[in-house]
Structure formats: structure tokens, C-alpha cells
């Protein structure tokens, strides 16, 4: 699985993260970018989410998709693209 980050931002604003600068092509990575990893819950909340969504605790992509579509810090929305 890979992560393809398309930043939909106003061209007059700053980048979302230093690790995700604005550019015309998508950011693609086989691992979760540190910015997005920071949005994930830890500890007992992580365990609860994994149990609730039936995910492996090391499935960072799955947790991001299931938990970061709303009520995330900042103006970030994470959506699964089919």
C-alpha cells in the first residue's frame, strides 16, 4: 500500500507541513509521512480504535483512513480514494 498525498490548498497559503511542501505533483510514499503519523492516537485509545475497527496495531494506513476523516487537528481531511 502506498500513500498518495494531493494537497488541495490555496496557492497563496503556506504548506501544510515542512515535510510536505507544496508542489504540482502528488507526494507518494510506501510508508506513512511523519505529519500523518502524528495525527494517530496512542496508548489505550490506539488499542480501542484497533479493536473497534478490527485493525492490526501496526496498520497505520488503516487507522489513518478510519479515524482522520473528521475532527482532526488543523485543517486536514483524510479520505480513501478508490
N, C-alpha and C positions, 0 to 999 in steps of 0.2 A: 504494500500500500504506500502511496506517496501523498504528500500534501502539496496542493497547488494553491498558492495564495494570490488572489487577484484583489488588489487594493482599489476599492471604489471610493476615492476621496476627491475632494475639491482640489484642483491643481494649485490653488493659492494657499493651501494649508501645508503644515509640516507633515513629515512621515509619521506613521503610527508608532514606529519603533526604530531605534538606531539599527537594529538587526534586520529590519525590513524596509529599506529605503524605497522611495517612490521610483518606479521605472516603468517603461512601456510594456515589458514582458512579465508574465507571472513568475512568482518565486516558486520553485519546485524543489522538494527535499524528500528523501526517504525516511527522515526522522522528524519529529515534532520540533518546530522552531522554539527556542527558549521563551520568546514572548508568549506563545500559546501555552507552553508548559506551565508558565506562571499563572495561568487562568484556572488550572485544575486544583481541585480540593485535595487536602492531605489528611492523613490520620484516620480517625473514626468516620469522618464524612466521606472520605475516599472509599473506605470499606463498605459503607452503607450504599453509596452510589453503585459500586460494582455488584453488590448483592441485588439491588433493585433492578438494574438493567442487565443482569446476568453477563457481566463482563469480567475478563481476567484483569487483575490489578495492574498488569503491565500493558494493557491495551489503552495507551494514551490517546490514540486517534479516536477510538470508540467513545471514551469518556468525554473527549472534547466535543464530539458531534452530539452526544446525548445531553450534555449539561451546559454548553456555552452558546445555545441559540437565543437565550434571553437572560436578562438580569446579570450581565457580566460587567466587570469594571471597565470604565471608559466607553467609547462609542464603537464597540466591536460586536459584530454578529458573526457567528459561525454557522454555516449551512452546508449540508451534504448535497453535492451535485451529482445527479445520476447520469 
